[in-house]
Amino acid sequence: MFREIITECFLQRGVRLNPRCGSLLSKGIVIFISINVVFLCADFRQFYNKGVLKLNPDPEFGKNTDWESLFYDTKKKMVIAPDGSFFVSNTNQHTIMKFDSKGNRTKTFMQKGAGPSDGYYPGDLSILDGKYLVIGEYAETRRISIFDLNGNFVKVVKVSTPPFVSLGLKNNKIAILTKKLLDKDRNENIVIIKDITTGEEKKIASFFTNRRIINVGPMIYSPGNFEGSVYLEKTNEGNLVVGFSSSNQISIYTPDGKIIRSIDLGFKPVAVTGDMIDEYKKYRVQSLKNDRFDSETIKRIEKASFESIMPDNLPYYCNLIVLPDNTLWVVEFANMEIAANNRVRVYSLDGREIGKMVIDFGVYKTNIYSSISFFKGSLYGLFEKKDSEDIDLRIVKVNL
């Protein structure tokens, strides 16, 4: 039986274990952060004017927490609750951890299983109606778990198709990204809105991508989804922002699925060149070596041609982030080595371009295809230091 290795390069709000982030990415190049707050944020015009936002951590935050014992793998997502506490999904351990606003763990809940308060590889986390925690699980379980913000089980929501991404909106509505294999070479990415009280599902958008793979002996290898990825974000009013990174257009919907407006980003296409492909191939091969794949597999991939999996142009961006002031950050897809992508264009939600900047991650490993969370003028995230030999993941607070 063939073994398929899917390594997709764009994390739309994270792993979740994110179906769009492959297991073959270099260990530790992970920043799992989410946005779900409606509080005041710092005035970012200073960063747009300077052109640089440098992330300097608050040394007092979480200084008494043993991060190493809690975060010994990188498959995690985070969301901030309205009171400043936050939740982290511990995907491989099938649990959810709650922390207070100072970075101290206060509770762990959920366990592996199919029971009412159990879960199976929890990933996506978001807040629904300011009072419920929405937990996306392994897509094939076709279920989403709902807990209150004290970590108490509320209900399980059954979904008709695998929910690869889930996002709590408002008025009991959840946005879901699902996928359908049309044939062996083509996928349909479908955005639906589900009412968790009535069970009603409404399809609002779909995007088609080619499934580009390389046959390398007894293996089918897909090193990256350069056809584009679908991104879901939420505005402060609970509206849904939908973007497909191979399109210049972003659309905003009400929680009921009605279109509000579409925004043209005005990006120019960047052609894929032979030099880009060669550099990316070297990057992927080195990632496989870092992940200690067997030498025979690596040799086959070194001999394989990567031209067949590349489109004519790069995707336009590799993440969307909605800030508490309802500005939209669009992270440009500037390099196939995703860790190099830290250039941001800033828009208002009516489509006006406000500014540009570069994010300087300082001592941390750069990876901006995950979301960023803000709460009362501070930025929060799960970061890992650049020079760490082992996993050195921890929650970081940056005062802006």
N, C-alpha and C positions, 0 to 999 in steps of 0.2 A: 504494500500500500504506500502510495506517495505520502510524504510528509510535507505540509505546506507551512512555510515560515512567512508570516505577514509582518512587515515592519513599516508602519505608516508614519509619516513624518510630522503630522500636524495634530496636536492635541487640542481639541476643542474643549476648552475648559477642563482639560486634564485627562487623566487617564481614564479615569473612571473605570476600573482599570480601563483606560480609554481605548476603545477599539481603533482609534486613529493613531495610537502611539505604540510602536512595536517594541517587543521584548528584546530586540537586538540593539537598541540604542545603548550607547556606552553607559555603564553603570554610574548612577548617581547624577547624571545630567538632568536633574528633575527639579521643577519648581511647581508644586501643586498648590494653587491658590484659587479662591473663587470670589465672586462678588455677589452680595445680596443685601446691601445696606442702604439706608435712606437718611444718612446723617451728613453733616457738613464735612467737606473735604478741604484740604489745603488749596490755596490759590496757585494753580499750576502755571499761570502765565509767566511766573518767574523762570520756570524751567523751559517753557517754550521760547522765551526771549534769550536765555543763555544757550539753549540748544542741547543741554545735558541734564539728566536726572541721575544723580549718584546715590546709590543705596548704602547708607551707613546705619548699622544696626544699633538699637537701644540696648546697652549692656545689662541693664537692670531687668529686662523682660525675660521671664522664665529662667532666671539664673539658678534657682533651686530645683529645677526639673532635670531628671536624669534622662536626657534625650536619647542617649545611646541605647539604653535598655528598652525604650519605647519605640524608637524609629530605626530599627535594624534592617529595614528594607525600604525601597522608595516607591512602592505602589500605594500611594495615599492621595486623598483629596481633602480639602478643607473648606468650611463655610463659616462665616461670622453671623451670630444671632443678633437681634435688635438690642440686647442688653450688653453687647461686647464680649460675651462668652463665645466660644467657637467649638466646632465639632471636626474631628478628623476621622476619615474612614481608613481602617487598617485592613486593606483588601485581602492580603494573604492569610491573615488571622481571622477573617470573617467577623470583625468587631468594629465598634464605633467608640471613640474616646471623646469625652467632653473636657474642655479646659475653661478655667475662669479667665477674666480679662487680663490677669497678670501672668498667664502662662503656666498655671498650676493645674495638673490633671485632677478632676473632681469625680469622674465617673467613667466606667467602661460598660457598654451594654451590647446586645446582640451576640449570637453565636452561630456556628455553622449548622445549617439545617433548613428544613422546609416548613417548620412550624410557624405559628402566628408572629412570634417575636424573634424568630431566627432570620438568618440571611445567608446568601451564597455569593462570595466575592463582592461585598459592597464597594461601590466606587463613587459615583456622582453623589454630591450632597448639595441641597439647596433649601431655601426657606419658602414656605407657602403661607400666604396670608399673615405673615409675621408671627405665626404661632405653631407651625408644624415643620418638622424636619423631613424632607423628601429624600429617600435613599434609593439610588439606582443600583440594581444588582446585576449579576452576570446575565447578559442579554438573553440567553436561551432559556432562562427560568421564566421569562415573560411575566415578571412581577416587579412591582415597586413597593417598598415598605414605607409606611408613614408612622412617625413617632412624634410625641410632643417635645417641647424644648427642655423638658426635664429628663428626657431619655426613656419615657414610658411608651409602650406600644399602643398604637391607635388602630391601624388597619393595614391590610395588604391590598394593593390595587392590581388586578389582573389586566394584562395588556394583550391584544389580539396578535401582535407581531413582536419580534424581539426588540426591546428598547435599548439601543446602543448608547443613547444619551437621554437624560431626563432633566427637566428644569421646572421647578415650581414657579408659577406666575401669581395669580390672585383669583379670588372668587372660585376656589376649589378647582382651578384649571392647571394642568401640567402640560408642558410642551415636551414632545418625544421625537427623537430621530430614530427611524428604523431603516432597514435596508432590504432590498429584494434583488436576488440574482436573476436577471432576465435571461441570460445564457452564460456560457462559460467565460465570456469575455466582457460582459457589460453588467453594471449594477444600477439600480434606481435607489437614490437616497430620498426618503420620504419624511416630511415634517408633518406631524399630526398634533392636535390639541385634544386632550382627554379630560372630561369632567369626572372627578373621582367620586362624586355623589351619584350621578345618574349612569355612569359608565359609557356615556356617549363619546365617540371619537370622530374628529373632523380632520380630513386631510386638507392642508393649506398650501403646500408647496412640494415640488419634487425636482431633483437634480440628477443628471445621468453622468456616470463616469465609466471609463474603460478599465478593465481589470488587466493590468500589464504584469506579466510574469516571465521568469526565465527558467527553462528546464536545465538543471544541472545534475545529470545522472539520476539517481533515485529520489531527487528532491525537486520541488517547485519553489522557487525563491522570488519573493516580491519585496525588494529593498525599500520601496517608498511609493506613496500615493501622490505622484506629481500631477494627477488629473484634477486635483483640488479636493477640498474638504468642506463640509457644511458646519457652520458655527451658529450656536444658539446663545443669546444673551438676554438679560432682562433689564428694562428701564426702571426708574424709581416708581413709576406709576403701575408697574406690573405688566407693561406691554412687552411683546416679544420681538427681539431683533434677530433676523435670519440673514446669514450671508453665506455665499458659496464662493470659495477663494479663487475659482477660475472665471469668475464674473466680476465686472466692475460695479455691480449694483447690489445694494443692501436694502432689505425691506423691513418695515416695522408693522406689526399686527397687534390688534387688541387681543385680550385673553380669550375672546370669543372667536378669533380667527379672521376678523375683518381687516383688510389692508388699510393702513393709515397713510403711509407714503413710502416711496422708494427713493433712495439716495444714490446718485452717480458719483463714485469716488474719483473718477478722472485719472486713474492710474494708466500708465503706458505699458504695453506688453514688453517683457524682457525675453529675447530669444535665447533658447538653450544652445550652447556651443559645444564643440567637441572637447575643448579644454575643461568646461564645466563638468562634463560627463566623466572625464578622466580623473579629475580631482575628487569628484563624489565617489567614484568607484574605490579609490584609495582609502577614502574616509570610511566607507562601509566595510571594506576588508579589514581595516585596522580595528573597527568595532567588533567584528566577529572574533578576531584574535584576542581582544580584551575580554570578551565573553567566553573565551576558552573553547571555541568550537573545534571539532576534530580537524586535523590537518588536511585530510582528503577532501572534506567539504570546502574548506577555504581554497584549496588548489583549484577545484572545479569552478568556483565563483571568480577566482582571479582570471581564469581562461575565458569566462563567459563574456558576451557582448552586452553592454548596458544600453546601447543605442535604442534597442527595440522597446524599452520600457519608458522612454522619455518622450514627452509631448514636444511640440514646436516651441512653446513658450512656458516660462515658469508661472506658477500661480501668482496672483497679485499680492496676497498677504498670507500670514500664518497664524493670525489670531485677531479676534475682536474683543475689546474690553469696554464696558460701560461704567463710567465713574459715577460717584454719588451726585455730582452736579449735572448729570445727564449729558456729559460730553462723551464722545466715542473715540477710543484709541484704536487705530488700525495698524498692526505691526507688519511692516513690509516684508515680503519674501524676497530677500536680497541675495541669499546664498543657499545652495543645496545642503550645506552643512548647517542644520537648523540652529545650532548653538550660536552661529554668527549673526543671527537675525535679531537686532535690537533697535532698529530704526522705527520710529513711531510717527504717524500722521494723526492729527487730532481734528475731529469734526464736531460740529453741533448736530443734534438729531434732526435738524431741518436741512442738513446737507452742506452747510458752509464749512470750508476748511479754516481752522483756527490757527494751527501752528504745526511745527515739527520739532522732534527732539530725538536724542539717542539716550538709551538707558545704560548707565555704567553700573555693572553688578559688583564692582569692587572685588572683594575676596571670594565671592561666590561664583559657582559655575553658571554660565549664561545659558538660559533656556527660556525664551519668552513665548513659546507657543501655549503655555498654560495661562490661566487667568490671573488677575491681580485683584486683591481685596483691599478696601479702604474702610476705616472706621474712625470718625472724629479726628481727621487730619493726620492719620497714620496709615502706613501701608503694612500689610501682614503677608507672610508667605512661608512656605517650607523650602529652605535653601540648604545646599551642601557646599562646603568650602572646596575651592579649586584643587588644593594640593593634598586632599585627604586620600589616603590609600584605601581605607575602609569606608563604609557608609557613615557619613558624618552629617546626617540630616537633622534639622531642628526647625522649630517655628521661630521666625525672626520678625521683630517689630521695627519698622523704620519711621521715625518721626520726621514729618515733612515741613 
